[in-house]
Every structure is written in structure tokens, then in C-alpha cells.
Amino acid sequence: MRIVIAPDKFKGSLTAGQFCNAVEEGIRRVKDDITLIKLPLADGGDGTIEVVNYYLNGETIRIQVSNPFFQPVEATYFYSEKTKTAFIEMAEASGLKILKPETFDCKNATTLGTGELIRDAVNRGAKHILLGIGGSATNDCGIGMARALGYRFLDNNDREVKPIGAQLAAISRIEMSQIHPKLNEVEFKIACDVTNPLYGENGAAQVYGRQKGASEDDIKLLDEGLKCFSLVLKRQFGVDVQSVKGAGAAGGMGIASKLFLNGTLQPGIDLVKDLAQFDTGIEDASWIITGEGRLDGQTLSGKTIQGVKVSAEGKGIKIAALCGAVDLDPDQAKTLGIHYTDAVMNYARDIEDAMANSSYYVREMAERFAKNLI
């Protein structure tokens, strides 16, 4: 029998890798003649970088780049020389996490540092770059990123525009004669889990600007800038950017990644599954044991368990979900395609006990699963 162990993390208590190890230990207490395949997953959010490097088995690259306000900051990414693959998180150089909340100011922020990370990976020989664009502090429609790669953004007087959101409306044309010569040799895949358009009521500035430090006047300025810049992009690339789902992700990095990098936007879970060669890895499996912090009605909205379900469909593979908490009854879970559920909160004294000892409880749940169903 083959069983695949393919969880997400339990945020704040258990990594996906630790979950895999705990499940393996629990099953081995009951059965030692089962083939167990560990394929940890992530949905593009926190914890994705550790899971990606599980498959890349690369080295951590540390370089000095520009932070959102053009100041030097040390940022990291992963690179596998063997596969010529890099994984870059935008938040490392251009994210809210590297700023103090009182300094958030997306109209004056730039994605230049993200572009500098990409440039370093390209110079290093990367042929495949996986880019996570969550947690951005910016709303510059990716012009800072593009500037680091040789694109130039000019106003009506052919003067170069500062690559920040507040200057988007000043751009009249894009000069592309100095683009990095190796950029078109790289395949870019972008982890993008939102479908927001670039501008308007559901666009980058109006939906996400406030949490990045924008005032109401700033939001109007940024939204108008994105709208004006969309016309420049349409002239330059022949694309109606407002019709592109996810264009407004990360302050416009969605459309920037598509046009400036020729990247493919896809849900984070799909990107990780591709990297893990997940659909191949689950062939001939009887069960997939998955899990995440909470199983509820939102689980099938782009999260890891939904990604597992999509891959298992039509293959005759049953799914067991061992989670922190389960807010569905067995019939609801079965309707969602999940054949077995259990939760840490069924055993823990309280939430503090659950968080502190989740590995122990997952191991116990795996042992119970093995006794009952294998």
C-alpha cells in the first residue's frame, strides 16, 4: 500500500515537514510494510518558502538590495544550481514585514528591490524563477521591479520617472532597448491567489491601499495613476490589462509580472504542486493524508486541501484530513470529497495545549487512523 502525506502547515505550531514526520511515526507504530511518500505543500502564504526549498534543495542567497524606500536591506532567496531554479518572495525586499507600521506609505514605495533579486538570480544562471508576490508594501504596478531589469519609464519630456506609485500618471512611454539580455531566457511562474483587476472599486489601490498606509487622497491618486498607466501598457503591449484576472495583485505586480516578465499567474498551491510533481507522486496511492490548521467552509477556496482534492479526483484515491480543528460534520466533509477527518482539538485540553503539543497529537491521530483503516 502507498500512502502520500501532503499537508500544509499548522500556523504557529507545526510546519508541513514536521506534520509529515509525525504522521510517519504514528503509522509506523501500527504498520511497517507501507510505502509512505512525503510531499509537503503550501498555498503561497507563510511557510511556502520552506516547502519550496524542500524540493529545490538549494542554497540560500543573501544580497543587499533596495527596500521599499530605496534604502539598503539584506534580502534572501533560494537557488538550486542543479535545476537552475530560483524561488523569490517579493516580501523579502518589498514587503510590509521589513517595515515598521508607522512608515507604511505605498504611494512612495518601490518594487526595485524585488527586481534586484530577480536580476541577481538571472545573472546567476536561473532558467526558472518562481515568484511569490504576497505581503507587498507597494502600489507601483511593478515599475520598480522592471526598472532593475532594464525597462525605463519616461514622461512627456523623455525624462525618467521615479519608480513609485505616486508617479504612475506621469509615465507616457516605456523604453525597452536596455532590457536585461537574458530575461527572455527565463520562465517565470507567479504565485497569485487574488483576482482583483488593476484599478477601480476592486482594484489594487482601493482594496489594499489602506493596509499599506495610504490615506483616502492617496488611494484616489494611486487609482488614477494605475488607470493612466494601464493605457500606456495597452499601447506598448496590446493588452487590455483591466480584463486580466489578478492584474491588481500586490499593488499591480500581477500585471507587471505578466507583461514585463512574460510570467504565468497561477494559484500558489498549483505552483507548489507543480514543483513537487505532485500529480505524478500520488499515482497508485490508496490514501492521501493531508491537513492544515482548520478545516471549514473556506477550505475549498484555493487552500491546500482543495489542491489535494483536485489532484485526487478521478484517481480512486481517498483523502484523510488531520487538522488542528474541524468545523464540518462527517457528511459535510464527505460532500467535499474528504473520507476521514480528525482534529487536534478532539484531544487537546485547550488551545494552548493544542499549539504546544500539536506534533504529539498528530502522531496519535495518525496511529488511530492506521489502526482503524489500514
HUSULSUL-V351329 format. One line per field, one symbol per residue. ss: DSSP state (@ for helix, = for strand, . for the rest). phi: phi as a letter, one per 20 degrees, with the letter a starting at -180 (. if undefined). burial: + if it has 9 or more other ideal C-beta (glycine too) atoms within 8 Angstrom, else -. Layout:
BEGIN
ss: ???
phi: ???
burial: ???
END
This chain:
BEGIN
ss: .====....=...=.@@@@@@@@@@@@@......====.........@@@@@@@@@..========.....=========....=====.@@@@=@@@..@@@..@@@...@@@@@@@@@@@@@...=====...=......@@@@@@...===.....=....@@@@@@..===.......@@@.=====............@@@@@.@@@...@@@@@@@@@@@@@@@@@@@@@@...@@@.....@@@@@@@@@@@@...===.@@@@@@@@@.@@@@.....====...==........@@@@@@@@@.....======.==...@@@@@@....====@@@....@@@@@@.@@@@@@@@@@@@@@@@.
phi: .dcedbeefdgncbffffggfffgfffffdcdddeddecgcbdnegnffffgfgeflededdceceegdmefbeccbdbdffdldddcdgffdcdffedegfdgaffdecegffffffgfffffofdccdcedfmfddbdlmffgfffdofcddefdmefefecffdgfefdbddcfdfgfeffededcdfcdddfffcngdegffedfffdneefffffffffffffffffffffdmdeffeefngeflmnfgffffefdledebggfffffffelffffegmfecdecrbgbdbfefednefffffggffgndmeeddddcfbcdcegfffffendebcbbgffcffaffffffcfffffffffffgffecd
burial: -+++++++++--+++++++++++++++--+---+-++-++++++--++++++++-+-+--+-+-+++++---+-+-++++---+++++++++++++-++----++++-++++++++++++++-+-+-++++++++++++++++++++++++++++-----+-+++++++-+--++---+---+--+-++++++--+++++--+++++++--+++---++-++++++++++-+++------++-+-++++++++++++++++-+-++++++++++++-+--++--+-+++++++++---++-++++++++-++--+-++++++++++-+----++-+++-++++++--+----+++-+++-++++++++++---+
END
